[in-house]
Every structure is written in C-alpha cells, then in structure tokens.
Amino acid sequence: MHSNFYNAQSHDQIQVSEEVLEYINKRKCDFRICTSCGGPILLPISMKSPKPNDFQVRAGDYTIFISVHQVRYLHSIDMGMVPFFYEQDEGSGSCL
C-alpha cells in the first residue's frame, strides 16, 4: 500500500534529529509529517493516517510518512515539528 520509500538518490537525504528519534521511540509508533497552517507538523498515524503516495523515512524501528506536498521542502525533521501539546505529554509513552 505505501510504496514510496524515500530515495536518497533522487532527493537530498532528510536528516532526523536525535531528539525526534528519542520522541518516536518513547511513543512506540509510526508518525506522519503533514501540512498545517503553521507549516509541517509531526503527528502519530493514529491522528493522521498515511496516504498511499506518502514518502517513507526510517526512524529507528519506526517509520515517518511524509506528505508528498512536504517532502520536496524538507531537509531535516526536528522537534519544532512536534505540536506543543504533544511535547507536554511526556508521561504517556503512547501515540494517543
């Protein structure tokens, strides 16, 4: 279903920050970068499911799906893409 694995030969390689890797590993789920009114946003796929044309970037044992509309503009994925209310939820350890 999701066949657009990130191809580093056709795009500059997208870097995932260590903080984002830790954030994803703590929550134990896949995430998606999609468009919001404030720019790209990183959400768990339980909130924003991946689309068939999304690109995929490995993040440890998990996957970050990237909207086709965002992938051409991204060079890195950092904690600035995590919504403020998700940063505050440090104790949950889940995707919800």
C-alpha positions as CSV (number, residue, x, y, z in Angstrom):
1,M,0.0,0.0,0.0
2,H,2.7,2.5,1.0
3,S,5.3,2.1,-1.7
4,N,7.2,5.4,-1.9
5,F,10.2,4.7,0.2
6,Y,12.5,7.7,0.5
7,N,15.0,7.5,-2.3
8,A,18.2,9.4,-1.3
9,Q,19.5,9.3,-4.9
10,S,16.6,11.4,-6.2
11,H,16.4,13.8,-3.2
12,D,18.8,15.3,-0.7
13,Q,18.8,13.0,2.3
14,I,16.4,14.1,5.1
15,Q,18.0,14.1,8.5
16,V,16.0,13.1,11.6
17,S,17.3,14.7,14.8
18,E,18.3,12.6,17.8
19,E,15.5,14.3,19.8
20,V,12.9,13.2,17.3
21,L,14.2,9.7,17.2
22,E,14.0,9.6,21.0
23,Y,10.5,11.1,20.9
24,I,9.3,8.4,18.4
25,N,11.0,5.5,20.2
26,K,9.4,6.6,23.5
27,R,5.9,6.6,21.9
28,K,6.5,3.3,20.0
29,C,4.6,4.1,16.8
30,D,4.9,5.5,13.3
31,F,4.4,9.2,12.6
32,R,3.4,11.3,9.6
33,I,4.5,14.8,8.6
34,C,1.6,16.7,7.0
35,T,0.7,20.3,6.3
36,S,-0.8,22.6,8.9
37,C,-1.5,26.3,8.8
38,G,1.9,26.8,10.7
39,G,3.9,24.6,8.4
40,P,5.0,20.9,8.6
41,I,3.7,19.1,11.6
42,L,4.7,15.7,13.0
43,L,1.7,13.6,14.2
44,P,1.2,10.0,15.2
45,I,-0.5,8.0,12.5
46,S,-3.4,7.3,15.0
47,M,-4.3,11.0,14.4
48,K,-3.3,11.5,10.8
49,S,-3.1,8.3,8.8
50,P,-0.6,7.8,6.0
51,K,-1.6,8.2,2.4
52,P,-0.6,5.8,-0.4
53,N,1.6,8.5,-2.1
54,D,3.5,9.4,1.1
55,F,7.3,9.0,1.2
56,Q,8.7,7.0,4.0
57,V,11.8,7.6,6.1
58,R,13.1,5.1,8.7
59,A,13.3,6.4,12.2
60,G,14.9,3.6,14.2
61,D,12.3,0.8,14.3
62,Y,9.5,3.1,13.2
63,T,8.6,5.0,10.0
64,I,7.9,8.6,9.4
65,F,5.5,9.1,6.5
66,I,5.9,12.4,4.7
67,S,3.3,14.1,2.7
68,V,4.2,14.4,-1.0
69,H,3.4,18.2,-0.5
70,Q,6.1,18.5,2.2
71,V,8.8,16.1,1.1
72,R,10.2,18.5,-1.6
73,Y,10.8,21.2,1.1
74,L,12.2,19.1,4.0
75,H,15.9,18.8,4.7
76,S,15.5,17.8,8.3
77,I,12.9,16.6,10.8
78,D,13.3,18.3,14.3
79,M,11.3,18.9,17.4
80,G,10.0,22.2,16.0
81,M,7.5,20.0,14.0
82,V,6.0,18.4,17.2
83,P,2.9,20.2,18.4
84,F,3.3,22.0,21.7
85,F,0.5,19.9,23.4
86,Y,2.3,16.7,22.4
87,E,5.6,17.9,23.9
88,Q,3.8,18.4,27.2
89,D,2.5,14.9,27.3
90,E,5.8,13.4,28.4
91,G,4.4,10.7,30.7
92,S,2.1,8.9,28.3
93,G,4.6,6.9,26.2
94,S,1.8,6.2,23.7
95,C,0.6,7.6,20.3
96,L,-2.7,8.8,21.6
